[in-house]
Amino acid sequence: MLFEELIGRTILVLIYGLSFGCILAIISVGLSLTYGLMKVLNIGHAILYALGAYMLYTIIFYFQGNFLYGVLAAIGFTAVIGFIEEKTLIRRLYGKDIDFSILVTYAVVYIVTDLIKMAWGLEPKPVADPIAISFPVFGASVPVYRLLIIIVTVAVYLGLNIFLKRTMIGKIIRAGLEDRESLQALGIDPSRSFIVIFFLGSLLAGLGGALYAPIIMVYPYMGHEIIPLTFATVVTGGIGSLKGSLIGGIILGLSTSIGAFIYGPIVQAMPYIAMLVVLAIKPSGIFGE
């Protein structure tokens, strides 16, 4: 009986860790590619995660839409916001010192957070589990929605992989990540792909927020709290690496879940301990150059 209970809890730890890691991976892809290609450290990327969650909440509770419509609205909204942000602000940071981009985009986080508080208030907003079904495994109750997050993340990863390897703009992005100078020497300007990267990254950040909203309460500072974890994910996996974002997210998600299982007070430290272990072995991250 004890052995069965231990197996059940272990499965839950893995499912919870993988699903949280997948959320981190989805959010971090845009951040990783943005810095890898554009050399702009966009801290404001995490606020799109919060906006995605709030848009989902708005569609469900104010317009009585279903969860799928809410997710589509969230990714569409954040993609448009990201497009506007790149056109009006981010492109002015290209070629500037990294400290400048940190200060400017960090200011965006606080400005948008205050706008969120003005629009939706300070109170946390609940979003119901759209599936609300679980199934028993060795005495543990496994939520189907957590498995859905993992499946969606795998689909997103495969889709991005095909985009980067099969399309012309994807090949330019990959070449720019690997050797930007050689690409420019061939007469190809990688800056034309910047808006595509920013658009995709913004869309995915909104998707991450929408997918995670039913698991946590939607609140104004959720973007602030995810910032260090997204950076840790990027650094752990390797800057500019799609695989790195996925694996880095999974490592940090599992370490968080394991920390919660072993001893609650260390849960916040666990992902950063995992990051430090990886960097001690390979300072550039798992898939970093």
Backbone torsions as a table, in degrees:
resi	resn	phi	psi	omega
1	MET	NA	-45.3	179.0
2	LEU	-65.4	-38.2	179.1
3	PHE	-64.5	-42.5	178.5
4	GLU	-63.2	-41.1	179.0
5	GLU	-64.6	-39.5	179.1
6	LEU	-64.1	-42.0	177.9
7	ILE	-62.7	-43.6	179.3
8	GLY	-60.3	-44.4	179.2
9	ARG	-66.8	-37.3	178.2
10	THR	-62.9	-42.2	177.5
11	ILE	-62.2	-42.3	178.3
12	LEU	-62.1	-43.0	178.4
13	VAL	-59.1	-43.4	-180.0
14	LEU	-65.5	-45.6	-178.7
15	ILE	-64.6	-45.4	179.9
16	TYR	-65.5	-41.3	179.9
17	GLY	-66.8	-43.4	179.4
18	LEU	-64.8	-41.8	-178.5
19	SER	-66.9	-41.6	177.0
20	PHE	-66.9	-39.9	177.6
21	GLY	-62.9	-35.5	177.8
22	CYS	-66.3	-38.2	176.1
23	ILE	-61.8	-46.1	178.1
24	LEU	-60.0	-40.5	-179.2
25	ALA	-64.3	-44.7	-179.3
26	ILE	-61.1	-44.1	-179.2
27	ILE	-67.9	-38.1	-170.1
28	SER	-80.0	-19.2	-178.0
29	VAL	-55.6	-49.9	-179.0
30	GLY	-62.7	-40.8	179.5
31	LEU	-63.2	-42.6	-179.0
32	SER	-65.7	-47.6	-178.7
33	LEU	-69.6	-35.3	178.9
34	THR	-61.4	-46.8	179.8
35	TYR	-73.6	-39.0	-178.7
36	GLY	-61.1	-37.7	-177.4
37	LEU	-98.5	-43.2	-171.4
38	MET	-96.1	-13.5	-178.4
39	LYS	57.5	34.6	175.1
40	VAL	-117.0	122.0	179.4
41	LEU	-90.1	96.4	-172.6
42	ASN	-93.6	89.5	178.4
43	ILE	-64.5	-30.2	179.8
44	GLY	-64.9	-8.9	178.8
45	HIS	-57.1	-36.5	-176.2
46	ALA	-68.4	-24.1	-178.6
47	ILE	-70.4	-23.2	176.3
48	LEU	-67.5	-30.2	173.9
49	TYR	-60.1	-44.9	178.3
50	ALA	-66.4	-41.8	179.8
51	LEU	-63.7	-36.1	176.6
52	GLY	-62.6	-42.3	178.8
53	ALA	-64.9	-42.8	-179.8
54	TYR	-68.1	-35.9	178.1
55	MET	-66.0	-40.5	175.3
56	LEU	-58.3	-48.2	178.9
57	TYR	-57.6	-43.6	-178.0
58	THR	-62.7	-45.6	-178.9
59	ILE	-63.9	-41.1	-176.8
60	ILE	-73.0	-45.2	-170.9
61	PHE	-94.1	-26.3	-179.5
62	TYR	-100.5	-27.9	-178.5
63	PHE	-115.3	4.8	178.1
64	GLN	53.6	32.8	176.9
65	GLY	-81.3	162.8	177.3
66	ASN	-84.9	176.4	-173.7
67	PHE	-62.9	-41.6	-178.4
68	LEU	-62.0	-44.4	177.3
69	TYR	-61.8	-37.3	178.6
70	GLY	-64.2	-41.4	178.7
71	VAL	-65.7	-44.1	178.9
72	LEU	-62.4	-40.5	177.5
73	ALA	-65.0	-38.7	-179.0
74	ALA	-63.8	-47.4	-177.8
75	ILE	-71.5	-34.1	176.4
76	GLY	-66.6	-42.9	-179.3
77	PHE	-64.0	-48.4	-178.0
78	THR	-70.1	-31.0	176.0
79	ALA	-64.2	-42.2	178.3
80	VAL	-66.1	-44.0	178.4
81	ILE	-60.8	-42.9	178.5
82	GLY	-63.5	-40.4	177.7
83	PHE	-60.8	-45.9	179.2
84	ILE	-64.8	-41.6	-179.6
85	GLU	-62.1	-41.9	179.9
86	GLU	-66.3	-42.2	-177.3
87	LYS	-68.1	-37.0	-172.7
88	THR	-97.5	-25.5	-172.4
89	LEU	-128.0	-56.6	-170.1
90	ILE	-61.6	-40.5	-176.9
91	ARG	-64.8	-18.6	175.7
92	ARG	-77.5	-9.8	179.9
93	LEU	-95.8	-9.3	-179.3
94	TYR	-61.6	129.1	179.1
95	GLY	83.6	-5.3	179.4
96	LYS	-85.9	165.1	178.0
97	ASP	-61.3	144.1	-176.4
98	ILE	-61.6	-32.3	178.5
99	ASP	-60.1	-35.8	-179.4
100	PHE	-65.3	-43.8	-179.7
101	SER	-66.8	-34.4	177.8
102	ILE	-63.6	-47.6	-178.4
103	LEU	-63.5	-45.6	-177.1
104	VAL	-65.9	-48.0	-177.0
105	THR	-72.8	-27.8	175.1
106	TYR	-68.0	-35.6	175.5
107	ALA	-62.4	-37.8	178.3
108	VAL	-59.8	-39.9	179.5
109	VAL	-57.3	-47.5	-177.7
110	TYR	-70.3	-38.6	179.4
111	ILE	-63.7	-48.4	-178.3
112	VAL	-68.0	-35.2	176.9
113	THR	-60.7	-42.4	177.2
114	ASP	-65.9	-36.1	176.1
115	LEU	-64.9	-38.4	176.3
116	ILE	-61.5	-44.3	179.4
117	LYS	-63.4	-37.5	178.3
118	MET	-68.1	-38.1	-175.4
119	ALA	-81.1	-41.3	-173.3
120	TRP	-116.3	-6.9	179.8
121	GLY	87.7	178.0	-176.5
122	LEU	-90.3	-20.2	-173.5
123	GLU	-72.9	138.5	175.2
124	PRO	-61.1	142.8	-177.7
125	LYS	-111.4	127.1	179.2
126	PRO	-85.8	142.4	172.5
127	VAL	-125.5	123.5	-175.4
128	ALA	-71.7	150.0	173.3
129	ASP	-60.9	120.8	-176.3
130	PRO	-69.3	-17.4	-179.5
131	ILE	-106.0	-46.2	176.9
132	ALA	52.5	39.0	177.6
133	ILE	-127.2	139.7	174.2
134	SER	-136.3	161.5	178.5
135	PHE	-133.0	147.8	-175.9
136	PRO	-79.8	136.7	173.8
137	VAL	-137.7	111.7	-178.9
138	PHE	50.7	43.4	176.8
139	GLY	84.3	-8.9	178.7
140	ALA	-97.9	148.9	-179.8
141	SER	-101.0	109.4	-175.8
142	VAL	-95.1	117.5	179.8
143	PRO	-69.7	130.1	179.3
144	VAL	-64.5	-33.7	-177.7
145	TYR	-62.0	-35.7	177.2
146	ARG	-62.4	-39.6	178.2
147	LEU	-67.0	-35.6	178.1
148	LEU	-61.8	-40.4	178.2
149	ILE	-59.1	-43.5	179.9
150	ILE	-63.4	-43.9	-179.6
151	ILE	-63.6	-44.5	179.5
152	VAL	-61.8	-41.5	-179.6
153	THR	-63.4	-42.8	177.6
154	VAL	-61.5	-42.3	178.8
155	ALA	-63.4	-41.9	178.2
156	VAL	-63.0	-44.5	179.8
157	TYR	-61.0	-46.0	-180.0
158	LEU	-64.0	-40.1	178.4
159	GLY	-63.4	-44.0	177.9
160	LEU	-65.1	-38.1	179.4
161	ASN	-62.4	-43.7	177.7
162	ILE	-64.4	-42.7	179.9
163	PHE	-60.2	-45.0	-176.9
164	LEU	-72.3	-26.7	-175.8
165	LYS	-98.4	-24.9	-172.3
166	ARG	-107.2	-23.5	-177.4
167	THR	-97.9	155.7	-178.8
168	MET	-63.3	-46.4	-179.3
169	ILE	-64.7	-34.7	176.9
170	GLY	-64.9	-40.6	178.3
171	LYS	-66.0	-36.4	177.1
172	ILE	-65.5	-40.9	178.3
173	ILE	-62.2	-46.0	179.3
174	ARG	-62.3	-43.1	179.3
175	ALA	-64.5	-38.5	178.3
176	GLY	-65.9	-34.9	177.8
177	LEU	-68.7	-35.3	-176.1
178	GLU	-83.5	-42.3	-177.3
179	ASP	-158.5	86.8	-175.8
180	ARG	-65.8	-37.6	-177.5
181	GLU	-64.2	-43.0	179.3
182	SER	-64.5	-36.6	178.6
183	LEU	-63.6	-42.4	178.6
184	GLN	-67.4	-33.5	178.8
185	ALA	-64.8	-25.3	177.8
186	LEU	-84.2	1.3	178.7
187	GLY	86.9	13.1	179.2
188	ILE	-102.4	125.5	-179.0
189	ASP	-93.1	107.2	-177.6
190	PRO	-68.2	-16.2	-178.2
191	SER	-63.5	-22.4	178.5
192	ARG	-67.8	-21.4	179.3
193	SER	-89.8	-5.3	-177.0
194	PHE	-59.5	-44.5	-177.2
195	ILE	-64.0	-33.1	178.2
196	VAL	-66.3	-45.7	178.2
197	ILE	-60.3	-45.8	-177.5
198	PHE	-66.8	-39.0	178.2
199	PHE	-62.2	-49.3	179.9
200	LEU	-63.8	-43.4	179.8
201	GLY	-62.0	-41.1	179.4
202	SER	-66.2	-42.5	177.7
203	LEU	-59.2	-45.2	-177.9
204	LEU	-70.0	-35.4	176.5
205	ALA	-62.2	-42.1	176.6
206	GLY	-64.3	-38.7	177.1
207	LEU	-62.5	-43.9	178.6
208	GLY	-59.6	-43.2	178.6
209	GLY	-64.7	-41.9	-180.0
210	ALA	-66.1	-41.1	-179.6
211	LEU	-68.3	-33.0	-176.1
212	TYR	-86.5	-16.7	-176.7
213	ALA	-55.8	-41.1	179.5
214	PRO	-69.0	-14.0	-178.5
215	ILE	-90.9	-33.9	178.7
216	ILE	-120.7	169.3	170.9
217	MET	-77.1	142.4	177.3
218	VAL	-84.1	121.9	-175.5
219	TYR	-143.7	157.9	-170.6
220	PRO	-58.4	-34.6	-173.4
221	TYR	-96.0	14.3	-179.2
222	MET	-64.7	-30.5	176.3
223	GLY	-66.3	-40.2	178.5
224	HIS	-60.3	-43.5	-172.7
225	GLU	-72.9	-23.1	-179.0
226	ILE	-86.7	-15.2	-175.9
227	ILE	-54.7	-55.6	-177.7
228	PRO	-62.8	-32.8	179.8
229	LEU	-70.2	-36.7	178.0
230	THR	-67.7	-39.3	177.3
231	PHE	-66.2	-40.0	177.9
232	ALA	-63.4	-37.5	177.5
233	THR	-62.3	-46.7	-179.5
234	VAL	-62.9	-45.5	-177.9
235	VAL	-67.1	-40.1	-179.9
236	THR	-64.4	-45.4	-177.5
237	GLY	-78.5	-27.2	-176.8
238	GLY	113.0	123.8	-176.0
239	ILE	-63.6	133.2	177.6
240	GLY	83.2	7.7	-177.4
241	SER	-109.9	124.3	175.9
242	LEU	-65.6	-46.0	176.7
243	LYS	-61.3	-37.9	-179.2
244	GLY	-61.9	-40.4	178.7
245	SER	-63.0	-41.7	-179.7
246	LEU	-66.8	-51.6	-177.8
247	ILE	-68.0	-40.5	177.5
248	GLY	-60.6	-43.1	178.0
249	GLY	-62.5	-42.9	-179.9
250	ILE	-64.0	-42.6	179.4
251	ILE	-61.4	-46.5	-178.7
252	LEU	-69.8	-36.8	178.0
253	GLY	-65.3	-44.8	178.8
254	LEU	-65.6	-40.2	179.8
255	SER	-65.2	-36.0	176.4
256	THR	-64.7	-45.9	-179.1
257	SER	-65.8	-40.8	178.1
258	ILE	-65.1	-40.8	177.6
259	GLY	-60.4	-41.7	178.8
260	ALA	-65.2	-33.7	-179.0
261	PHE	-74.6	-40.1	-176.2
262	ILE	-76.0	-52.5	-174.5
263	TYR	-160.9	106.6	-173.5
264	GLY	-46.3	-46.7	-176.3
265	PRO	-60.8	-16.8	-179.0
266	ILE	-97.3	5.2	-172.5
267	VAL	-60.9	-37.8	-178.6
268	GLN	-74.1	-26.6	-179.1
269	ALA	-81.7	-26.1	-171.8
270	MET	-57.5	-46.5	-179.9
271	PRO	-62.6	-32.7	-179.5
272	TYR	-77.2	-30.6	172.7
273	ILE	-64.1	-44.1	177.8
274	ALA	-60.7	-41.5	178.2
275	MET	-61.1	-45.4	-178.7
276	LEU	-63.9	-37.5	177.8
277	VAL	-62.7	-45.9	178.8
278	VAL	-61.3	-45.5	-177.7
279	LEU	-68.4	-28.9	176.6
280	ALA	-67.2	-32.5	179.1
281	ILE	-83.3	-43.5	179.4
282	LYS	-139.6	99.7	-174.4
283	PRO	-58.4	-23.7	-179.3
284	SER	-88.4	2.6	-175.8
285	GLY	91.4	167.6	-172.5
286	ILE	-59.0	-46.6	-178.7
287	PHE	-112.4	16.1	179.4
288	GLY	-77.4	152.8	179.5
289	GLU	-88.8	NA	NA
